[in-house]
Amino acid sequence: MLFLLFYCFFQLFKLWNFYLLLCYENKTKYCKKNIPDELTLRKEYFNSCYENTLAKIGDTITDQKIWVSIDETTDSVRRNVANVIVGTLQPQNPSNMFVIHTEYLEKMNHSTIFQLFDKAMHILWGNGVKHNDVLLFVSDAAPYMKKAGDCIKALYPKLIHVTCLAHALHNVCEEVRAHYRDVDQLIGGMKKTFLKCPKRTAIINEKCPELPNPPRPITTRWGTWIKAVQYYCKYFNQIKSVIEDFEEESQCVKVVKQLFQNVSLQSNIVYISTNFGFLPDIITILKGKEKKLNEAHGDIATAISGKLNRVLLKNKGWKQLLDINTILCGVSSDEINYHGFDLNETSCMKYAPITSVDVERSFSMYKIILSDNSQFHY
């Protein structure tokens, strides 16, 4: 028995060595060089690469006015991770952006965000933080972010805190969705109908080969629900005819069949597509088209327009940027407010970011690093 157990361990040891050898040969095969050991990389190269990268970022940002953006997420192992990115503010061209710091936080509140912001600035300026060179802080509109912005202003006197305009318009899209439950049920029911049933997708492709497949909107993804409404407005009759031909009587098919018979549903789809179909494009381009909401007609349009006005009213930094924009656009007035900026600082705000999209994109690379195919498991 003991011999058998020893023999099993010996075979496992041989397999393990073979596995490691195979991995090593694959690395050398594609890299054409010997791969240093993990500990060697950590001890000899990691710190120097980090310091060289920080030095390059410091050289780029030297004597420049900057903006800062912070956002947080929960990663695949359920840790609260926050990223800090910085960018330069220049009157000639859009800024260069850099991820300056990533940190795991035990709690997400205004205190930890404030500490994270200040820590990132000390990393950026190791020889002394230039408090007057930080002109803009961009974040989402979470209450703790707003409170953190107020705390940060105490240390950085010229800082303007702007909450993301894309988030604001997304909230407007959510308000539209809340007013039309029947349309929301149709979109959700159609998503369930085709999500895990290739057979139904094949039927729709066979009967209407030129018809795009029904959209699968994600409510947390900006504007996708409105785009789904535009799809059903354009292809309503074709989709309806296909659904009516489904012989199966699953619950999701029954629901959408009933909804397609609803006359008021059709008018609601037309109304949403006509009056609010521009919102996804505005979220993408953000060129100040929010005034279009005031041109829409009806009680719902008035409510949605009021929602946008309330969201923007809470965004005090946005009002400050609008004042600065009037100066950059050459509007002369006795009531122009520079908000404590000198002339050079005002000109630097020409390409100031008004969304936190860039810091959210940084999480995509972070998630790739944590994915299974990017990690070697022993």
C-alpha positions in Angstrom: 0.0 0.0 0.0 2.8 2.4 0.9 4.6 1.5 -2.3 1.5 2.2 -4.3 1.0 5.6 -2.7 4.7 6.5 -3.3 4.3 5.5 -6.9 1.2 7.7 -7.4 3.1 10.7 -5.9 6.0 10.0 -8.2 3.8 9.9 -11.3 2.1 13.2 -10.2 5.6 14.8 -9.7 6.6 13.7 -13.3 3.4 15.1 -14.7 3.9 18.4 -12.9 7.5 18.7 -14.2 6.3 17.9 -17.7 3.6 20.6 -17.4 6.1 23.3 -16.2 8.6 22.3 -19.0 5.8 22.5 -21.6 4.8 26.0 -20.4 8.5 27.1 -20.5 9.0 25.7 -24.0 5.9 27.5 -25.2 7.2 30.8 -23.8 10.6 30.4 -25.3 9.1 29.3 -28.6 7.0 32.4 -29.1 9.4 35.0 -27.4 12.6 33.5 -28.8 14.2 34.3 -25.5 14.5 32.9 -22.0 11.8 34.2 -19.7 13.1 35.4 -16.3 11.6 33.9 -13.2 8.6 35.6 -11.6 10.6 36.7 -8.6 13.4 38.1 -10.8 10.9 40.2 -12.7 9.4 41.5 -9.4 12.6 42.3 -7.7 14.7 43.5 -10.6 12.4 45.1 -13.2 9.0 46.0 -11.7 10.1 48.9 -9.5 12.4 50.4 -12.2 9.6 50.2 -14.8 7.2 51.9 -12.4 9.6 54.7 -11.6 10.5 55.2 -15.3 6.8 55.5 -16.1 6.2 58.0 -13.3 9.1 60.0 -14.5 7.8 60.2 -18.1 4.3 61.3 -16.8 6.0 63.9 -14.6 8.0 65.2 -17.6 4.8 65.6 -19.6 2.8 67.3 -16.8 5.6 69.6 -15.7 4.4 73.2 -15.5 1.0 72.2 -16.9 -2.4 72.8 -15.4 -4.2 69.5 -14.9 -7.6 67.8 -14.4 -8.2 64.7 -12.3 -10.9 62.0 -12.6 -11.8 59.3 -10.1 -14.2 56.4 -10.4 -14.6 53.0 -8.6 -15.9 49.6 -9.4 -16.0 46.1 -7.9 -13.6 43.6 -9.6 -14.0 39.9 -10.2 -12.9 39.0 -6.7 -15.3 41.5 -5.1 -12.7 44.1 -4.1 -13.5 47.8 -4.2 -11.0 49.3 -6.6 -10.6 52.9 -7.6 -8.7 54.4 -10.4 -7.2 57.9 -10.7 -6.4 59.4 -14.0 -4.9 62.8 -14.7 -4.7 64.9 -17.9 -3.2 68.2 -18.9 -5.2 71.3 -19.7 -3.9 73.1 -22.8 -5.5 75.7 -25.0 -4.0 74.3 -28.2 -5.2 70.7 -28.1 -7.0 68.0 -26.1 -5.1 66.7 -23.1 -2.8 63.7 -22.7 -4.3 61.3 -20.1 -2.5 58.9 -17.7 -3.6 56.4 -15.1 -1.6 57.7 -12.1 -2.9 55.4 -9.3 -5.0 52.3 -8.5 -6.0 51.4 -5.0 -8.2 48.9 -3.2 -10.5 50.6 -0.7 -12.2 48.9 2.3 -15.0 51.5 2.1 -16.3 53.8 -0.5 -17.1 57.2 1.1 -16.1 60.8 0.8 -13.2 60.4 3.2 -11.5 57.5 1.3 -12.0 59.3 -2.0 -10.5 62.5 -0.5 -7.5 60.6 0.8 -7.1 58.8 -2.5 -7.1 62.1 -4.4 -4.5 63.7 -2.2 -2.3 60.5 -2.3 -2.4 60.5 -6.1 -1.3 64.1 -6.2 1.7 63.3 -3.9 2.6 60.4 -6.2 2.4 62.8 -9.2 4.4 65.5 -7.5 6.9 63.8 -5.3 8.8 67.0 -4.5 5.7 68.9 -3.4 2.1 69.1 -4.5 1.2 72.1 -6.8 -2.2 72.8 -5.3 -2.9 75.7 -7.6 -2.3 73.7 -10.8 -5.2 71.3 -10.2 -8.1 73.1 -11.9 -10.8 70.4 -12.5 -12.1 67.3 -10.9 -14.5 65.1 -12.8 -16.5 62.3 -11.2 -19.9 60.7 -11.2 -22.8 62.2 -9.3 -22.8 59.8 -6.4 -23.5 61.7 -3.1 -20.2 60.7 -1.5 -18.3 61.9 -4.6 -20.0 65.3 -4.3 -19.1 65.5 -0.6 -15.5 64.5 -1.5 -15.4 67.3 -4.1 -16.3 69.8 -1.4 -13.5 68.5 0.9 -10.9 68.5 -1.9 -11.7 72.2 -2.7 -10.4 73.1 0.8 -6.9 71.9 -0.2 -7.0 72.8 -3.9 -8.5 76.4 -4.0 -8.8 76.7 -7.7 -10.5 73.4 -8.3 -13.9 73.1 -10.1 -15.8 69.9 -9.4 -18.0 68.7 -12.4 -20.2 65.6 -12.3 -20.3 63.6 -15.5 -22.7 65.0 -18.1 -23.0 61.6 -19.7 -24.3 60.2 -16.4 -26.8 63.1 -16.3 -28.2 62.3 -19.7 -28.3 58.6 -18.8 -30.5 59.5 -15.8 -32.7 61.3 -18.3 -33.0 58.2 -20.4 -33.9 56.3 -17.2 -36.7 58.8 -16.5 -38.1 58.2 -20.0 -38.0 54.4 -19.4 -39.8 54.9 -16.1 -42.8 56.6 -17.8 -43.4 53.8 -20.3 -43.7 50.4 -18.6 -45.4 48.7 -21.5 -42.6 49.6 -23.9 -40.1 48.5 -21.2 -41.9 45.1 -20.9 -41.8 44.7 -24.7 -38.1 45.3 -24.9 -37.4 43.1 -21.9 -39.7 40.3 -23.2 -38.1 40.4 -26.7 -34.7 40.2 -25.1 -35.7 37.0 -23.2 -37.4 35.6 -26.3 -34.2 35.6 -28.3 -31.4 35.7 -25.8 -31.0 31.9 -25.2 -32.9 30.5 -28.2 -30.9 30.3 -31.4 -33.9 28.5 -33.0 -36.0 31.7 -32.8 -33.1 33.8 -34.1 -32.8 31.4 -37.0 -36.5 31.8 -37.8 -36.4 35.6 -37.9 -33.3 35.4 -40.1 -35.0 33.0 -42.5 -38.3 35.0 -42.8 -36.7 38.5 -42.8 -33.1 38.1 -43.9 -32.5 41.8 -44.3 -33.9 42.6 -40.8 -31.3 43.2 -38.0 -31.6 40.9 -35.0 -33.6 42.4 -32.1 -31.4 44.5 -29.8 -30.4 43.3 -26.3 -30.1 46.5 -24.4 -28.4 46.7 -21.0 -30.0 49.3 -18.8 -26.8 50.4 -17.2 -25.2 51.0 -20.6 -26.0 54.6 -21.6 -28.8 55.1 -24.1 -29.2 51.5 -25.3 -32.8 51.4 -24.2 -33.7 54.4 -26.3 -31.9 52.8 -29.3 -34.0 49.6 -28.8 -37.1 51.8 -29.0 -35.9 53.3 -32.3 -35.4 49.7 -33.6 -39.0 48.7 -32.8 -40.3 51.9 -34.3 -38.5 51.2 -37.5 -39.2 47.4 -37.8 -42.4 47.1 -35.7 -44.6 45.4 -38.4 -41.9 42.9 -39.5 -41.1 41.9 -36.0 -44.8 41.6 -35.1 -45.4 39.2 -38.1 -42.5 37.0 -37.1 -43.7 36.8 -33.4 -47.2 35.9 -34.4 -45.9 33.0 -36.5 -44.2 31.4 -33.5 -46.1 28.2 -32.7 -44.6 27.6 -29.3 -46.4 29.0 -26.3 -43.6 29.7 -23.8 -44.3 32.4 -21.2 -42.1 35.1 -22.8 -43.6 34.5 -26.3 -47.1 34.8 -24.8 -46.2 38.1 -23.2 -44.8 39.7 -26.3 -47.7 38.5 -28.5 -50.1 40.3 -26.1 -48.0 43.4 -26.1 -47.8 43.6 -29.9 -51.6 43.8 -29.9 -51.6 46.8 -27.7 -52.5 49.9 -29.8 -51.3 52.4 -27.2 -47.9 50.6 -27.2 -47.4 51.6 -30.8 -48.1 55.2 -30.2 -45.8 55.3 -27.2 -43.0 53.9 -29.3 -43.5 56.5 -31.9 -43.6 59.3 -29.3 -40.4 58.1 -27.6 -38.5 57.7 -30.8 -39.6 61.1 -32.1 -39.0 63.2 -29.0 -36.1 61.4 -27.3 -34.3 59.5 -30.0 -31.5 62.1 -30.1 -30.4 61.3 -26.5 -28.1 58.4 -27.3 -26.3 60.5 -29.9 -25.9 63.4 -27.4 -24.5 61.0 -24.8 -21.9 60.1 -27.5 -21.0 63.5 -28.7 -22.0 65.8 -25.8 -22.3 69.0 -27.9 -24.8 70.8 -25.7 -27.9 69.7 -27.5 -30.0 69.4 -24.3 -32.1 72.4 -25.5 -33.8 70.0 -27.9 -35.8 68.6 -24.9 -37.5 71.9 -24.6 -38.7 71.6 -28.2 -40.5 68.2 -27.5 -44.3 68.4 -26.9 -46.6 66.8 -24.3 -46.7 66.4 -20.6 -44.1 63.6 -20.5 -41.7 65.7 -22.5 -42.2 68.5 -20.0 -41.5 66.1 -17.1 -38.3 64.8 -18.9 -37.1 68.3 -19.6 -37.7 69.2 -15.9 -35.6 66.1 -14.9 -32.7 67.3 -17.0 -32.9 70.8 -15.6 -32.9 69.5 -12.1 -29.9 67.3 -12.8 -27.9 70.1 -14.3 -28.9 72.5 -11.5 -27.3 70.2 -9.0 -24.1 70.2 -11.1 -22.6 73.4 -9.8 -19.3 72.8 -11.6 -21.1 72.7 -14.9 -22.5 76.2 -14.3 -19.0 77.4 -13.7 -17.7 75.8 -16.9 -20.5 77.5 -18.8 -19.4 80.9 -17.4 -15.9 80.2 -18.5 -17.1 79.0 -21.9 -18.8 82.4 -22.6 -15.4 84.0 -22.2 -13.8 81.5 -24.6 -16.5 82.1 -27.1 -15.8 85.8 -27.1 -19.0 86.9 -25.3 -18.4 90.3 -23.6 -20.4 91.3 -20.6 -20.0 93.2 -17.3 -21.2 90.1 -15.4 -18.6 87.6 -16.6 -17.3 85.4 -13.8 -13.8 84.0 -14.0 -14.3 81.9 -10.8 -10.8 82.8 -9.5 -8.9 81.9 -12.7 -6.4 84.1 -14.3 -6.3 84.6 -18.0 -3.9 81.8 -18.7 -5.9 79.3 -16.6 -9.1 80.4 -18.3 -7.6 79.7 -21.8 -6.5 76.2 -20.5 -10.1 75.2 -20.0 -10.9 75.1 -23.7 -10.6 71.3 -23.9 -11.7 70.6 -20.3 -13.4 67.2 -20.1 -17.0 67.1 -18.9 -17.4 63.3 -18.6 -15.8 60.6 -16.5 -15.8 58.1 -19.4 -12.0 58.0 -19.7 -11.6 56.7 -16.1 -14.3 54.1 -16.7 -12.5 52.9 -19.8 -9.4 52.3 -17.6 -11.3 49.5 -15.8 -11.6 47.6 -19.1 -7.8 47.0 -19.1 -7.9 46.2 -15.4 -10.5 43.5 -16.0 -8.4 42.0 -18.8 -5.5 41.7 -16.4 -7.7 39.8 -13.9 -9.3 37.5 -16.6 -8.4 33.8 -16.4 -6.6 33.8 -19.8 -4.3 36.5 -18.6 -3.1 34.7 -15.4 -0.9 31.7 -15.1 -2.1 29.3 -12.4 0.2 26.8 -10.9 
